[in-house]
Amino acid sequence: MIAKTYGAAIVGIDAMIIRVETSVETGVNFMMVGLPDIAVKESHYRIATAITHCGYRLPVKKIVINMAPADLRKEGAAYDLTLAMGILAATEQLEKHGAQGRETERYLIMGELSLDGKLRPIKGALPFAVEAKKQGFEGMVLPMENAPEAAMVGGIPVYGAEHLCQVVGFFRGEQDLRLFEPDSAMGENRGAAREEPDFCDVKGQAFCKRALEITAAGGHNILLVGPPGSGKTMLARRLPGILPPLSTEEALETTKIYSVAGKLISSDRLMRDRPFRDPHHTVSYAALVGGGSYPHPGEISLAHNGVLFLDELPEFARATLEVLRQPLEDRKISICRAKMRVEYPAGFMLVASMNPCPCGYYGSADTPCTCKPQAVERYLNKVSGPLLDRMDLHVQVLPVPYKDLSAASCGEASAVIRERVLNARRIQQARFEGLNMFCNAQMQVRQINRYCVLDKSSGELLKAAMQKYGLSARTYHRILKVARTIADLAGAQNIGAAHVGEALHYRCIDRADYGR
């Protein structure tokens, strides 16, 4: 007899349905085909022990299992339950009782088995549910821990089980499994009560706060350059507190990434807080961009729709930094292997910080710099020109004077700044309606030519800056996008000379004399 059960495999952040065909014939053998990895092949021992432990029989016959499509590698222990139900169905141990029996072919079944038959949680339940709904399955059977996550999709019944015996009883029609419904509160911002670092804690640094407000309003990349202790990290960590919440579309995509990576903190809520990832400068290439023998999302994908903070930028390996150039332009990262190619979304805001020189005090009025000009230039050259070109704002962070540090008054609160950011984002949302864009930083040349038209005075100002500092075409476009955001914050319909002038102020490293 041949029985069919269905599971799913992760490809990128999406799922692909896997059809498991189980045949039981005369003979004594166990064969599994369809590119299973070691973990899948080892499932034979887990399944055999779990089946016998639960009082069912594993026939001493020839068992052949085919996992289709055969050219897609299957990995992990998530297929244990799929395979076990296929063997039980093929050996006619899922005999239906009355009208309540259920066909295994109509359900997506996934879960890892313990030796005693208990179900263990798996990764990727959310994309599995999205694909199962698309393919028209009647329902899903998952470990109890994964069911709330899958139920977030809605439109497909999701059943949670704790033990193999419960699943067998469910398909025999002898018992019901717990049905999980989409949580009515899943669309709410579950991060609303989370304590966020607030800009009111930052004394002074009005120029930098303004730059970060522009960054948040337009979704721009920013580089903070300043001596040790000037507040670069403190400022960067407060950026998420002024960013708008994730839209439903963004929340679903971000949650899928964390589900695939096994890093979903709450299994019954969509992520509404924008991610903030801050890998150490010793991070490996694969950990940053993703990959490995079996590709998985890296830090830049985990920062999708949020912030990637790289502290001490020149200390990162040069090759690791250079790989950021593609995702900064394309908002995705492609990982190629000999037999597969996957794409992960990587639409993040890059926030980086660095010292201005090896000793850290170049340009400081209080502490003299001990570095020679050649040393400063070598230090800055650790970050390539093309990567610096992709930073929309370069902001010099100066030490905070004593009178500002000792002032009793607090700075402007994040909530106040966030309201201005939200107003600017609403303008951009109306501007880009129907274009699959969310902010000014995502504009391509066609949109820049349409929405960033300069009048005569602002055009002359930008022309003079281009000629004086030898700015690239990419820098030209980024200045226009920043100027457009500044105009949006001011509620201006058109870009004026004041907006272009302010945008030029946030390009400190482009100055011809910087580091010399």
N, C-alpha and C positions, 0 to 999 in steps of 0.2 A: 504493500500500500504506500502511496505517496501523499504526504501531507504538506500543506503550505502555511507558513506563518510569515509575519512581516515585522521587520525592525527598520532601523535607519542608521545612516552614517553621516558624519559631519564632513562637509567640503567647504572650507573657508569658514563662514559663519552661518551657512545654510545647511539644510539636511537633504539627503537623497534616500529614497525608500530602497530597502534591501529585501528582496524576496528570498526566503529560506525554504528550500525544498528538501524534505526528509523522506528517504526511502528505506524501508526495512525489508530485507530479502533473506533467503536461505544462505547460510554461511556464518563465519565468525570473523568479523573485521569491523573497523570503524574508520571511515574516510571522510575528510572534510575538504572541499574544494571551493574555489572562488576567491583566492588571494587572502586567506585569513592570516593574521600575524600570530606571533607566539602566544600572546595572551588569549586569543580566540581558540587556538588549537588546544591550549591547556584547559579550556573550559570543559572538555570531555571528562576530565577527572572530577571537577566540581559538580557537573551535572549528574554524573553517575552516582556519586555519593549522596547528593541531595535527593535524587529520585528514590533511591533505596531507603534512605533515612526516613522519608515521608511515607513509606509503606507501599510505594508503587514498584513496578518491576522494570528492570532494564533488560530487554531480551538478549539472549546470547545468539545474536544473528548478525548478519552483515548490515551495517547501518551506513548509508551514504548521505551526506549533507552537502547540498550545493547552495552557495550564497551568491545571488545574482544582483547586479551585473558582475560578471566574473573578472572584469578588468579594473575594478575599483578595490583598492586594498581596504580590508576591514580590520580595525584595531580595537583593543580594549576588551574589558569583561562585560560590557553592556549588553552583549548578545546572549548571555547565559540563559535568561528566561525565555527569549525567543526560541533558542535551540531546544531547550527542555520541553517547551510546549509542543514543538514540532515532533519530537520523539514520542511523547505521550499520545499525540494525535495519530501518528503513523502506526502506533501499536494498539490503537483503538481503546485507549484507557480514558479518553474524554467522552465516553458514551453519554449521549444526551438523555436527560430525564424530563419527559413531558415537553410542554411547549416553551419551557424556560431555557433550554439549551442554547448556547451561542456558538457561532462559527468562528474559529480562530482567524480565518482569512479576512474577516471584516474588521479586525482590530489591529492596531499597532502595539506590539508588545515589546517592552524593553526593561532590563533590570539585571543587576549582578547578583549571583547566588552565593550564599555561604554554604558550607558543607552540611549544615543542619536544615537547609531549605529557606532560611531567612533571606529577605531581599535587602540589598545594599544600594545606596543612591548612586546615580550616574551623572555624567556631565551632558549638557546640551539638551535638556528636556524642552526648553522653550522653542528652539528651532525645529525639534522633532514635532511639536504640536502644530507649528505653523504649516509644515509640510503635510502632516496627516490630515489637517483640515482641507488643504488645497487638493489632496488626492481623494477626498471623499470617504475616508474611513468612518465607520460607525462610532468608533471610540478609541481610547487609548488605555492600556494597562501599564502602570508604572509603580516603582517603589513609593511608599507613602511620603517620603521626604521630597520627592520630585513632583508629585501630583499638583501641589498648589502653584508651582512655577508654570507647569504646562497649562493649567486652567486659566492663566492670565490671558491666553489667546482668545478664548471664548468661541462659541460656535461648534465645539466638538466635546462630547462627554469625556471626562478624564476620571479614571478609576484608580484609587490608591490601594496597594496591597502591602502586607508586611511579611507574607510567607507564601511559599510555593503552593501549599495545600489550599490556601484561600483562592489563588488563581485557578487551580484545577476545579475547585468547587464552583467558581464563577462560570466557567465554560461548561461545566456539567449541568448548570442550572440549579445547583443545590444551595447556593448562598449568593448574597449580593455583596459587592465591594463598595467601599465608601466613595460616593460620587462627589467630586469637587467642582464647585461653581466658581465663575469669575468673581473675584472679590469686588464688591461695589466701591470699595475705597481705594482700588488699585490705581485709579487715575489721580489721586491726591498726592501732594508733595510730601512724601514720608520724611524728607529731610528738613521740613520746616522747623522742627523742634531742635535740630542739631545745632550745637554751639559752633558758630563760625568765627574765625578771627576777624576782628572789626577794624576798619580804618580809623576809628576814633582813638585807637591805641597808638597811632603813629604821630609823633610830634614833628612838626615842621614838614619838610619834603613836599611842599605844595606843588612844585613843578612835576615831581614824579607821580604824585597822586593824580594830577590832571592827565598825564601820559597814560596811566593805567585805566583811567576812565574812558579815554579815547580807544584804548586797546579793547576794552570790554564792549564798548558800544559798536565797534565795527568788526570784531572778531579778528583783530590784527595780531601779528607776531611782534614781540618786543625784546630788545636786548638791554639789560641794565648794566651799566659800567660804573664802577666806583670802588673806593678803597675798602679794606676790611672794616666791618662794624658800622658802615654807613646806612644799613637797613635794607639792602637789596633783597635778601631772603624774606625778611619780615613783610616787605611790600608785596612780593610775589605771592606769598601764602594767603594774602587777603584778597587776591583777585577773584577767586570763585564766589566770594560773598557778594559781589556786585554783578555777577553774570545772570542773565535771565534763566528761568527754569527750562528744562528740556521740553520740547513739544512732544506730543504723543508719538509721532513718527520717529523723532530722535531718541525718545526713551525706549521704544521697542528695539531699535537697532543697537543701542548701547547695552541694553539688558541681554540681548542675544550674544554679544561679544563676551560678556562676563559669564554667561551661562556656559558657553563653549569652553572658556578658560577655567571653569570650576571655581570662580571667584565671586559668585553671586551671594551677597550677604543675607538678603531677605528673599525667601523663596516664594512669597506671595504678593510682591509689590514690584511694579515697574520702577526702574531707577529714575528719579527725578532730579537728583543732584548731579551737576556736571562733574565728571571725573577730574581728579587732580593727581597726576602721577609725577613722582620726583625720583627717578632712578639715580643711584650713586654713579660717580664718574668712572668707576671700575666696571660698569655694566658691560657685558659681552655684546657682540654684534647680534647674535641670535636672540638674546633676551630683549634687546631694544626693538628690533624690527620684526621679530617672530621667526619661526622656522624650526629647525631640528629635523631629525630623521622623519618624524611625522609632524608636519607643520602645525604650529599653534600660534595664537596671537601674542605679539610682543607688547612692550610698553607703549609704543606709538599707537597701536590699535586699542589698547586699554584706555588710552587718553582720548579716543574718538569722541567728538562733540564736547570735549572739555579742554583741559590744560595739561601740557607736557612741560614740566619745569626742569631745566638742566642747569644746576648750580655749578659754578667753576667750569664754564664751558671749555676753556683751552685744555683742561685736564683730561677731557674725554679723548679716546683714541681717534686719530684723524680719519681713519677708514670708517669708524662708527658714525662720526658726524656727517661724512659725505653722503652716506646712504639716506640722510634726511631730505636731500634735495628733491628726489622724486615725489615722496608723499606731500611735501610742502606745496608742490605745484598741482599734483593730481588728486590729492586727498584720498589716496589708496596706496597700498603696497602690494607688489606682486612677488610671490615666492615660487621659484621654479625648482623642481626636482627632476630626476631622470624620467620618472613615469607619471608625474603629475604637476599641475600648476594651480595654485590657489591665490585668491586675492582677499585681502582683509581691508576694511575701511580704515582710513587714517586721517580723518579730518579734524586735526587738533590745532589749538592755538599754542604756538611755541613761545615760551617765556624762558629766557636764558639770562644768566648773570655771570659776570667776570670781573676780575681786577683789571685796572688799566695798564699794569706793568708787573713784572715779577715780584717786586717788593710791595706793590699794591698802592703806592702813594703818588703816582704820576698825576700831576694837576692839582694836588692837595695844597691848600694855602697854609695849613698848620704843620704838616709833617713833610719835610723835604724828601724828594725821590732820590734814591741812591743808584738808580739804574742808568746805564749809558743809553744814548738814543738808539744804538744798534740793538741793545737788549730789549728795549721796548718794542721796536719794530719786529724782532724775531718772535716775541711773545704774542703780538697781535696776529702775526702770520700763521700761528697755530690754528686759527680759524680762517678758512678759505674765503676769498672774496665772493665767490658765487653763493656761499651760505649766508654771508653778511648781507648780500643783495636781497636775500629772501626775508630779511627782517624788516618789517615795516617801520619800526621806530627804534632808534638808538638813543638811549637816555643816559645822561651822565648823572650819577647819584653822588652828591657831595655830603661830607659829614655834617651832622646836625649841630648847629651852634648851641652853646650852653644855655642861652636865654630861652631857646625853644624847648630844650630838654627839660628845663626846670619850670616851664610855664604850667600853671594850674589848670588852664582851660584845655578841654579835649578837642581833638580835631573833628572834622565832619564825619558823621556816622556812615557806615556802609549802606544803610537803608536809604539814606538821602541820595547818595551817589547812584545807587541801583535804580532809583525811580527815574533819574535822568537817562540812564542807560536804556531802560525799558522803553521810554518815549522815543529815543533814537532808533531802537530796534523796530518799533511799530512802524515808523516811517519807512524803514528798509523793507519790512515785510510787505507793505503796500506797494512799494516800488518794484519788488521782484516777484510779485504774485504770478504764479504759473511758470516760473523759470527754474524751479528747484534750487533756489538760492535762499539763504537766510540772513546774510550780512554782507557789508561792502567788501570785506576781504576776499570773498569768493568771486568777485566780478572778473570776467575775462575782458579781452581787448574790446570786443564789440560793446559790452555794457559800459566800459570806461568811456569809450567815445560818445556814448549816448548820454550818460548821466554825470560826467565830469567835465563838462564844457567850461572853459575858462574865458573870462572877459579880457580885454586888452591889458589892463594893469596887472592882473594876476598872471597872465601869460608871459608878460615881460619879466616879472619877478622870477618865475620858474625858469625862464630861458637864461637869465643872468646866473642863477645858481648852477644850472647844468653846465654852462661854459666855464664858470670859475672852478668848480670842483670836479669836472669831468665825470659826471654821473652817468650810469648806464641806462639803457632803455627800460630795464626791469625796475631800477630805482625810480625812474620817472613815473612809471605806472603806479608804483606803490605810494609815492608822494601824493598822486592824484586821489588814490583811494582813501588815504588818511585825511586829506583835505575835505573829501566828500563826507566823511564821518564827522569831522569838526563842524561842518556846515549843518549836518543833521542835528547835532547836539545843540546848536544855536537856533534850530528851527528855520534855517535859511533855505530858500528854494534853490538858489544858485550859489556856486563857489565864488568867494571873493578873494581879494588880495590878502586880507587878514587871515583867512583860513589857510591859504597856501603858505603864507609866512610862518604861521604856527607849525604847520606840517614840516617845514624845512628846519625848524628849531630842533626837531626830534631826529636829527641825522648827524649826531656828534662825530661818529667815526668817519663820515664822508668828508670832513674838513681836511683840506690839503695839508695842514700843519699838525694834525693829530698824531701823536707818537713821534714827533720829530723835533 
